[in-house]
Structure formats: structure tokens, C-alpha cells
């Protein structure tokens, strides 16, 4: 019995030790998220998942490695809320060298419990761009003032909560000022400059941060394991297609596929590809600040192209469709230069679609002009030989077959040649062939 007790005790100690090691390994971990590109709803889900996972696993901190030109205001505010309400310290690190935290990236960086930058990086230019229906330049003066005042108040609140430079933060919104990493450090916009991730972790060791509930947390990062939390395959795919140019390509492929399927029914594959691309394009456009006037113009172009295929107007409808497509492409997005289609891409798509329509219409016109090569219509204009006298009805011989025929003008004797002028069921209407002297 004592021997059994000792064995059970040993097993219990081993289990306890393994649990302790697991807890210790978990608590000495730092999760790192990687953000590169525009701020959009897909990125919101990724950051929220990363912060929640770091909290659930009792990670020391969650580092967001940031490089962004900006993005959507609504997505930026959602990310800021996730950072501010996080139960684990969040560090925003503008890196690698050459990276930037512009526009929406300024708000995200300043909302972090610890803000850091790598050498040769920049932060600033947070003036909100107009996102009215007609685009950036169309925002009224009164509306612009409201939007700017709201953004200024928001960033002042964020900066104040972490004891950062409120005046500079407001200037970044109102005057679009920017700063290098050293300038930002001297102006108390950020907390530290670190050459790389390892240097950042070393500098974080022993630093105290204040959480939203007022509690003070001391970071013990020495010897911590770095855990890179990457996007899932689906997140990465959705983030990739939520790009203005990718969304436009998907929409163009959908148009091409559906045009080919409509003009050549039964091919199936083009229609299937077009349908899939159309659904993906709808998703992508839903993630972006879309100008519905641009969408309607592109839809109108599609309708004009279809009309040209079925009612050839010798290029008039195609010209109207191409014009509508170009204008719709240029105004498809609103919100400034971040959401703009590359003009070269617009030119390429226009040429491809225009070329396809020209090819299809050319084939249709040729088909209309071509004499029928099959069926009864083929017989019209052919020469037949009379076998039974036409008085006016009789019989003729054509292509190895005997046909009942009716003469349209006078009697025709056997052996004479006649020209077929009309086909009525199984009866031919003919006229005597005249011989030129």
C-alpha cells in the first residue's frame, strides 16, 4: 500500500509540474500581429481575434506591427475600441524601417498602451478625407468642419488617455502634420524607438502600463517567447480581395464571363467563372467606400454590351457602353487616393472588353449577312431540271431528289432548266431559266 501511494504521489507531482510548465510557458509569451495595408473590416476581425487570443492565453502583451497608409474611419474606430478595451497590454510598433502610420494609422498608434516606431519610419497626416457621394473634392465646407472637429476631439481623447502630446495629435488631424520616429519621440507622440522586434521586447521589460480599469501592469518580457499570429487562409484571401484594384478586376472578369456565356449559350465554364467572380466582387465592394453612381454606370455599360450582341447597332451601343464603363470606373470609389483604381488597369479592362464585344458583334453581323447554308432556304436560287412537264404543276429533279414544283410563268417542258424562287413546305415554286445569247 505505501508503494502504491508513492506511485500515485509521483504521478500527481508530474502532472502538476507539467501544468505549471504549460502555464509558465503561456504566461511568458508575447503575441505579434502583422498589419500591412489599408485599414478595412477584414483587418478589424483579425486584430480583434489576435487581442482576444492573447487575453485568453494570458500572454504578456500583444504587439501590432503596423505599416499602413490609412483606411476606413469606421474600421479604424473599431480597432481603436478593441485596443482601448483590451484586457492585455497592446503595443503598436510602426515597423519595419520604411513603414508608416498615416491617417487612420495615427489613431491606432496613439491608442496603444505603448507606442513604438522603428528607425526611418513616419507618423502623421491624419486629416480626414471627404467621403461624400461625389468623392473627396465635393465635401461642403460645413460638413468638412464637422468631420474635422469630430476627428480632432477623438484623437485628443486618445492622446490624453495615455499622456501623449495632445497639441501635436490635433495638428495631425487639422493640419496634416507628420513626424519621423525621432521627432515623434521628442514630441511625446510615441514612447520609444526600437531597431527591431527583439530590441522592442527588451525595452518593454519592466515598463508599467495603465489599463482602462485603472490597474497598473508591469511588463516582464525578458526571456519571453515571440508568437507570430498570422491571418488565417480565409482572412488573408478576404483581405487580399478587399482591395480597390482587385475588386475592379473581379467585377471585370464577371462581366467578361457573363458576356461570353450570354453570347454563346451552353459553354457553361465562362458563366460559372463569371458568377463566382461576381459574388466575390460584391463582397469586395461591400468592404470598400463605393460610389453607387459608378456601380450603376458599369451596370449600364454591361446592359449596352448585351444589347449590342443581340441587336447589332454597328458600334453605337458599344461606344456608349465603353464610355459608361470608363466613367463608372473612374468614380467607382470615394474617399480619396487610397481608394482609386489604377488608370492603367482601367485602360486594360476597357480594351479587353471592347475587343471582345467587337469580335462578337463582327461574328453576329457576318451571320446575318451570310446566305443560309442549311435548310429549305438553301434551295432558293438553285437550278433544277424538269422531269414531268409543269402545267403549271409538275415535277423537277434537284440534288438527286424529285420535287413537286409549280411554274410561276407558263408551261415548262421536260428537260428544261428552272430556277427555284420559293419553297412552300415540300413544294417548289420555279421560273423558267432564261438563256442569254
Secondary structure as a PSIPRED ss2 file (coil, helix, strand):
# PSIPRED VFORMAT (PSIPRED V4.0)

   1 X C   1.000  0.000  0.000
   2 X H   0.000  1.000  0.000
   3 X H   0.000  1.000  0.000
   4 X H   0.000  1.000  0.000
   5 X H   0.000  1.000  0.000
   6 X H   0.000  1.000  0.000
   7 X H   0.000  1.000  0.000
   8 X H   0.000  1.000  0.000
   9 X H   0.000  1.000  0.000
  10 X H   0.000  1.000  0.000
  11 X H   0.000  1.000  0.000
  12 X H   0.000  1.000  0.000
  13 X H   0.000  1.000  0.000
  14 X H   0.000  1.000  0.000
  15 X H   0.000  1.000  0.000
  16 X H   0.000  1.000  0.000
  17 X H   0.000  1.000  0.000
  18 X H   0.000  1.000  0.000
  19 X H   0.000  1.000  0.000
  20 X H   0.000  1.000  0.000
  21 X H   0.000  1.000  0.000
  22 X H   0.000  1.000  0.000
  23 X H   0.000  1.000  0.000
  24 X H   0.000  1.000  0.000
  25 X H   0.000  1.000  0.000
  26 X H   0.000  1.000  0.000
  27 X H   0.000  1.000  0.000
  28 X C   1.000  0.000  0.000
  29 X E   0.000  0.000  1.000
  30 X E   0.000  0.000  1.000
  31 X E   0.000  0.000  1.000
  32 X E   0.000  0.000  1.000
  33 X E   0.000  0.000  1.000
  34 X E   0.000  0.000  1.000
  35 X E   0.000  0.000  1.000
  36 X E   0.000  0.000  1.000
  37 X C   1.000  0.000  0.000
  38 X C   1.000  0.000  0.000
  39 X E   0.000  0.000  1.000
  40 X C   1.000  0.000  0.000
  41 X H   0.000  1.000  0.000
  42 X H   0.000  1.000  0.000
  43 X H   0.000  1.000  0.000
  44 X H   0.000  1.000  0.000
  45 X H   0.000  1.000  0.000
  46 X H   0.000  1.000  0.000
  47 X H   0.000  1.000  0.000
  48 X H   0.000  1.000  0.000
  49 X H   0.000  1.000  0.000
  50 X H   0.000  1.000  0.000
  51 X H   0.000  1.000  0.000
  52 X H   0.000  1.000  0.000
  53 X H   0.000  1.000  0.000
  54 X H   0.000  1.000  0.000
  55 X H   0.000  1.000  0.000
  56 X H   0.000  1.000  0.000
  57 X C   1.000  0.000  0.000
  58 X C   1.000  0.000  0.000
  59 X C   1.000  0.000  0.000
  60 X C   1.000  0.000  0.000
  61 X E   0.000  0.000  1.000
  62 X E   0.000  0.000  1.000
  63 X E   0.000  0.000  1.000
  64 X E   0.000  0.000  1.000
  65 X E   0.000  0.000  1.000
  66 X E   0.000  0.000  1.000
  67 X E   0.000  0.000  1.000
  68 X E   0.000  0.000  1.000
  69 X C   1.000  0.000  0.000
  70 X C   1.000  0.000  0.000
  71 X E   0.000  0.000  1.000
  72 X C   1.000  0.000  0.000
  73 X H   0.000  1.000  0.000
  74 X H   0.000  1.000  0.000
  75 X H   0.000  1.000  0.000
  76 X H   0.000  1.000  0.000
  77 X H   0.000  1.000  0.000
  78 X H   0.000  1.000  0.000
  79 X H   0.000  1.000  0.000
  80 X H   0.000  1.000  0.000
  81 X H   0.000  1.000  0.000
  82 X H   0.000  1.000  0.000
  83 X H   0.000  1.000  0.000
  84 X H   0.000  1.000  0.000
  85 X C   1.000  0.000  0.000
  86 X C   1.000  0.000  0.000
  87 X C   1.000  0.000  0.000
  88 X C   1.000  0.000  0.000
  89 X E   0.000  0.000  1.000
  90 X E   0.000  0.000  1.000
  91 X E   0.000  0.000  1.000
  92 X E   0.000  0.000  1.000
  93 X E   0.000  0.000  1.000
  94 X E   0.000  0.000  1.000
  95 X C   1.000  0.000  0.000
  96 X C   1.000  0.000  0.000
  97 X C   1.000  0.000  0.000
  98 X C   1.000  0.000  0.000
  99 X C   1.000  0.000  0.000
 100 X E   0.000  0.000  1.000
 101 X E   0.000  0.000  1.000
 102 X E   0.000  0.000  1.000
 103 X C   1.000  0.000  0.000
 104 X H   0.000  1.000  0.000
 105 X H   0.000  1.000  0.000
 106 X H   0.000  1.000  0.000
 107 X H   0.000  1.000  0.000
 108 X H   0.000  1.000  0.000
 109 X H   0.000  1.000  0.000
 110 X H   0.000  1.000  0.000
 111 X C   1.000  0.000  0.000
 112 X C   1.000  0.000  0.000
 113 X C   1.000  0.000  0.000
 114 X E   0.000  0.000  1.000
 115 X E   0.000  0.000  1.000
 116 X E   0.000  0.000  1.000
 117 X E   0.000  0.000  1.000
 118 X C   1.000  0.000  0.000
 119 X C   1.000  0.000  0.000
 120 X C   1.000  0.000  0.000
 121 X C   1.000  0.000  0.000
 122 X E   0.000  0.000  1.000
 123 X E   0.000  0.000  1.000
 124 X E   0.000  0.000  1.000
 125 X C   1.000  0.000  0.000
 126 X C   1.000  0.000  0.000
 127 X C   1.000  0.000  0.000
 128 X C   1.000  0.000  0.000
 129 X C   1.000  0.000  0.000
 130 X C   1.000  0.000  0.000
 131 X C   1.000  0.000  0.000
 132 X E   0.000  0.000  1.000
 133 X C   1.000  0.000  0.000
 134 X C   1.000  0.000  0.000
 135 X E   0.000  0.000  1.000
 136 X H   0.000  1.000  0.000
 137 X H   0.000  1.000  0.000
 138 X H   0.000  1.000  0.000
 139 X C   1.000  0.000  0.000
 140 X C   1.000  0.000  0.000
 141 X H   0.000  1.000  0.000
 142 X H   0.000  1.000  0.000
 143 X H   0.000  1.000  0.000
 144 X H   0.000  1.000  0.000
 145 X H   0.000  1.000  0.000
 146 X H   0.000  1.000  0.000
 147 X H   0.000  1.000  0.000
 148 X H   0.000  1.000  0.000
 149 X H   0.000  1.000  0.000
 150 X H   0.000  1.000  0.000
 151 X H   0.000  1.000  0.000
 152 X H   0.000  1.000  0.000
 153 X H   0.000  1.000  0.000
 154 X H   0.000  1.000  0.000
 155 X H   0.000  1.000  0.000
 156 X H   0.000  1.000  0.000
 157 X H   0.000  1.000  0.000
 158 X H   0.000  1.000  0.000
 159 X H   0.000  1.000  0.000
 160 X H   0.000  1.000  0.000
 161 X H   0.000  1.000  0.000
 162 X C   1.000  0.000  0.000
 163 X C   1.000  0.000  0.000
 164 X C   1.000  0.000  0.000
 165 X C   1.000  0.000  0.000
 166 X H   0.000  1.000  0.000
 167 X H   0.000  1.000  0.000
 168 X H   0.000  1.000  0.000
 169 X H   0.000  1.000  0.000
 170 X H   0.000  1.000  0.000
 171 X H   0.000  1.000  0.000
 172 X H   0.000  1.000  0.000
 173 X H   0.000  1.000  0.000
 174 X H   0.000  1.000  0.000
 175 X C   1.000  0.000  0.000
 176 X C   1.000  0.000  0.000
 177 X C   1.000  0.000  0.000
 178 X E   0.000  0.000  1.000
 179 X E   0.000  0.000  1.000
 180 X E   0.000  0.000  1.000
 181 X H   0.000  1.000  0.000
 182 X H   0.000  1.000  0.000
 183 X H   0.000  1.000  0.000
 184 X H   0.000  1.000  0.000
 185 X H   0.000  1.000  0.000
 186 X H   0.000  1.000  0.000
 187 X C   1.000  0.000  0.000
 188 X C   1.000  0.000  0.000
 189 X C   1.000  0.000  0.000
 190 X C   1.000  0.000  0.000
 191 X C   1.000  0.000  0.000
 192 X E   0.000  0.000  1.000
 193 X E   0.000  0.000  1.000
 194 X C   1.000  0.000  0.000
 195 X C   1.000  0.000  0.000
 196 X C   1.000  0.000  0.000
 197 X H   0.000  1.000  0.000
 198 X H   0.000  1.000  0.000
 199 X H   0.000  1.000  0.000
 200 X H   0.000  1.000  0.000
 201 X H   0.000  1.000  0.000
 202 X H   0.000  1.000  0.000
 203 X H   0.000  1.000  0.000
 204 X H   0.000  1.000  0.000
 205 X C   1.000  0.000  0.000
 206 X C   1.000  0.000  0.000
 207 X C   1.000  0.000  0.000
 208 X E   0.000  0.000  1.000
 209 X E   0.000  0.000  1.000
 210 X E   0.000  0.000  1.000
 211 X C   1.000  0.000  0.000
 212 X C   1.000  0.000  0.000
 213 X C   1.000  0.000  0.000
 214 X C   1.000  0.000  0.000
 215 X C   1.000  0.000  0.000
 216 X E   0.000  0.000  1.000
 217 X E   0.000  0.000  1.000
 218 X E   0.000  0.000  1.000
 219 X C   1.000  0.000  0.000
 220 X C   1.000  0.000  0.000
 221 X C   1.000  0.000  0.000
 222 X C   1.000  0.000  0.000
 223 X C   1.000  0.000  0.000
 224 X C   1.000  0.000  0.000
 225 X E   0.000  0.000  1.000
 226 X E   0.000  0.000  1.000
 227 X E   0.000  0.000  1.000
 228 X E   0.000  0.000  1.000
 229 X E   0.000  0.000  1.000
 230 X C   1.000  0.000  0.000
 231 X C   1.000  0.000  0.000
 232 X C   1.000  0.000  0.000
 233 X H   0.000  1.000  0.000
 234 X H   0.000  1.000  0.000
 235 X H   0.000  1.000  0.000
 236 X H   0.000  1.000  0.000
 237 X H   0.000  1.000  0.000
 238 X H   0.000  1.000  0.000
 239 X H   0.000  1.000  0.000
 240 X H   0.000  1.000  0.000
 241 X H   0.000  1.000  0.000
 242 X C   1.000  0.000  0.000
 243 X C   1.000  0.000  0.000
 244 X H   0.000  1.000  0.000
 245 X H   0.000  1.000  0.000
 246 X H   0.000  1.000  0.000
 247 X H   0.000  1.000  0.000
 248 X H   0.000  1.000  0.000
 249 X H   0.000  1.000  0.000
 250 X H   0.000  1.000  0.000
 251 X H   0.000  1.000  0.000
 252 X H   0.000  1.000  0.000
 253 X H   0.000  1.000  0.000
 254 X H   0.000  1.000  0.000
 255 X H   0.000  1.000  0.000
 256 X H   0.000  1.000  0.000
 257 X H   0.000  1.000  0.000
 258 X H   0.000  1.000  0.000
 259 X H   0.000  1.000  0.000
 260 X H   0.000  1.000  0.000
 261 X H   0.000  1.000  0.000
 262 X H   0.000  1.000  0.000
 263 X H   0.000  1.000  0.000
 264 X C   1.000  0.000  0.000
 265 X C   1.000  0.000  0.000
 266 X C   1.000  0.000  0.000
 267 X C   1.000  0.000  0.000
 268 X C   1.000  0.000  0.000
 269 X H   0.000  1.000  0.000
 270 X H   0.000  1.000  0.000
 271 X H   0.000  1.000  0.000
 272 X H   0.000  1.000  0.000
 273 X H   0.000  1.000  0.000
 274 X H   0.000  1.000  0.000
 275 X H   0.000  1.000  0.000
 276 X H   0.000  1.000  0.000
 277 X H   0.000  1.000  0.000
 278 X H   0.000  1.000  0.000
 279 X H   0.000  1.000  0.000
 280 X H   0.000  1.000  0.000
 281 X H   0.000  1.000  0.000
 282 X H   0.000  1.000  0.000
 283 X H   0.000  1.000  0.000
 284 X H   0.000  1.000  0.000
 285 X H   0.000  1.000  0.000
 286 X H   0.000  1.000  0.000
 287 X C   1.000  0.000  0.000
 288 X C   1.000  0.000  0.000
 289 X C   1.000  0.000  0.000
 290 X E   0.000  0.000  1.000
 291 X C   1.000  0.000  0.000
 292 X H   0.000  1.000  0.000
 293 X H   0.000  1.000  0.000
 294 X H   0.000  1.000  0.000
 295 X H   0.000  1.000  0.000
 296 X H   0.000  1.000  0.000
 297 X H   0.000  1.000  0.000
 298 X H   0.000  1.000  0.000
 299 X H   0.000  1.000  0.000
 300 X H   0.000  1.000  0.000
 301 X H   0.000  1.000  0.000
 302 X H   0.000  1.000  0.000
 303 X H   0.000  1.000  0.000
 304 X H   0.000  1.000  0.000
 305 X H   0.000  1.000  0.000
 306 X H   0.000  1.000  0.000
 307 X H   0.000  1.000  0.000
 308 X H   0.000  1.000  0.000
 309 X H   0.000  1.000  0.000
 310 X H   0.000  1.000  0.000
 311 X C   1.000  0.000  0.000
 312 X C   1.000  0.000  0.000
 313 X C   1.000  0.000  0.000
 314 X C   1.000  0.000  0.000
 315 X C   1.000  0.000  0.000
 316 X H   0.000  1.000  0.000
 317 X H   0.000  1.000  0.000
 318 X H   0.000  1.000  0.000
 319 X H   0.000  1.000  0.000
 320 X H   0.000  1.000  0.000
 321 X H   0.000  1.000  0.000
 322 X H   0.000  1.000  0.000
 323 X H   0.000  1.000  0.000
 324 X H   0.000  1.000  0.000
 325 X H   0.000  1.000  0.000
 326 X H   0.000  1.000  0.000
 327 X H   0.000  1.000  0.000
 328 X H   0.000  1.000  0.000
 329 X H   0.000  1.000  0.000
 330 X H   0.000  1.000  0.000
 331 X C   1.000  0.000  0.000
 332 X C   1.000  0.000  0.000
 333 X E   0.000  0.000  1.000
 334 X C   1.000  0.000  0.000
 335 X C   1.000  0.000  0.000
 336 X C   1.000  0.000  0.000
 337 X C   1.000  0.000  0.000
 338 X C   1.000  0.000  0.000
 339 X C   1.000  0.000  0.000
 340 X C   1.000  0.000  0.000
 341 X C   1.000  0.000  0.000
 342 X C   1.000  0.000  0.000
 343 X H   0.000  1.000  0.000
 344 X H   0.000  1.000  0.000
 345 X H   0.000  1.000  0.000
 346 X H   0.000  1.000  0.000
 347 X H   0.000  1.000  0.000
 348 X H   0.000  1.000  0.000
 349 X H   0.000  1.000  0.000
 350 X H   0.000  1.000  0.000
 351 X H   0.000  1.000  0.000
 352 X H   0.000  1.000  0.000
 353 X H   0.000  1.000  0.000
 354 X H   0.000  1.000  0.000
 355 X H   0.000  1.000  0.000
 356 X H   0.000  1.000  0.000
 357 X H   0.000  1.000  0.000
 358 X H   0.000  1.000  0.000
 359 X H   0.000  1.000  0.000
 360 X H   0.000  1.000  0.000
 361 X H   0.000  1.000  0.000
 362 X H   0.000  1.000  0.000
 363 X H   0.000  1.000  0.000
 364 X H   0.000  1.000  0.000
 365 X H   0.000  1.000  0.000
 366 X H   0.000  1.000  0.000
 367 X H   0.000  1.000  0.000
 368 X H   0.000  1.000  0.000
 369 X H   0.000  1.000  0.000
 370 X C   1.000  0.000  0.000
 371 X C   1.000  0.000  0.000
 372 X C   1.000  0.000  0.000
 373 X C   1.000  0.000  0.000
 374 X C   1.000  0.000  0.000
 375 X C   1.000  0.000  0.000
 376 X H   0.000  1.000  0.000
 377 X H   0.000  1.000  0.000
 378 X H   0.000  1.000  0.000
 379 X H   0.000  1.000  0.000
 380 X C   1.000  0.000  0.000
 381 X C   1.000  0.000  0.000
 382 X C   1.000  0.000  0.000
 383 X E   0.000  0.000  1.000
 384 X E   0.000  0.000  1.000
 385 X E   0.000  0.000  1.000
 386 X E   0.000  0.000  1.000
 387 X E   0.000  0.000  1.000
 388 X E   0.000  0.000  1.000
 389 X C   1.000  0.000  0.000
 390 X E   0.000  0.000  1.000
 391 X C   1.000  0.000  0.000
 392 X C   1.000  0.000  0.000
 393 X E   0.000  0.000  1.000
 394 X E   0.000  0.000  1.000
 395 X E   0.000  0.000  1.000
 396 X E   0.000  0.000  1.000
 397 X E   0.000  0.000  1.000
 398 X E   0.000  0.000  1.000
 399 X C   1.000  0.000  0.000
 400 X C   1.000  0.000  0.000
 401 X E   0.000  0.000  1.000
 402 X E   0.000  0.000  1.000
 403 X E   0.000  0.000  1.000
 404 X E   0.000  0.000  1.000
 405 X E   0.000  0.000  1.000
 406 X E   0.000  0.000  1.000
 407 X E   0.000  0.000  1.000
 408 X C   1.000  0.000  0.000
 409 X C   1.000  0.000  0.000
 410 X C   1.000  0.000  0.000
 411 X C   1.000  0.000  0.000
 412 X E   0.000  0.000  1.000
 413 X C   1.000  0.000  0.000
 414 X C   1.000  0.000  0.000
 415 X C   1.000  0.000  0.000
 416 X C   1.000  0.000  0.000
 417 X E   0.000  0.000  1.000
 418 X E   0.000  0.000  1.000
 419 X E   0.000  0.000  1.000
 420 X E   0.000  0.000  1.000
 421 X E   0.000  0.000  1.000
 422 X E   0.000  0.000  1.000
 423 X E   0.000  0.000  1.000
 424 X E   0.000  0.000  1.000
 425 X C   1.000  0.000  0.000
 426 X C   1.000  0.000  0.000
 427 X E   0.000  0.000  1.000
 428 X E   0.000  0.000  1.000
 429 X E   0.000  0.000  1.000
 430 X E   0.000  0.000  1.000
 431 X E   0.000  0.000  1.000
 432 X E   0.000  0.000  1.000
 433 X C   1.000  0.000  0.000
 434 X C   1.000  0.000  0.000
 435 X C   1.000  0.000  0.000
 436 X C   1.000  0.000  0.000
 437 X C   1.000  0.000  0.000
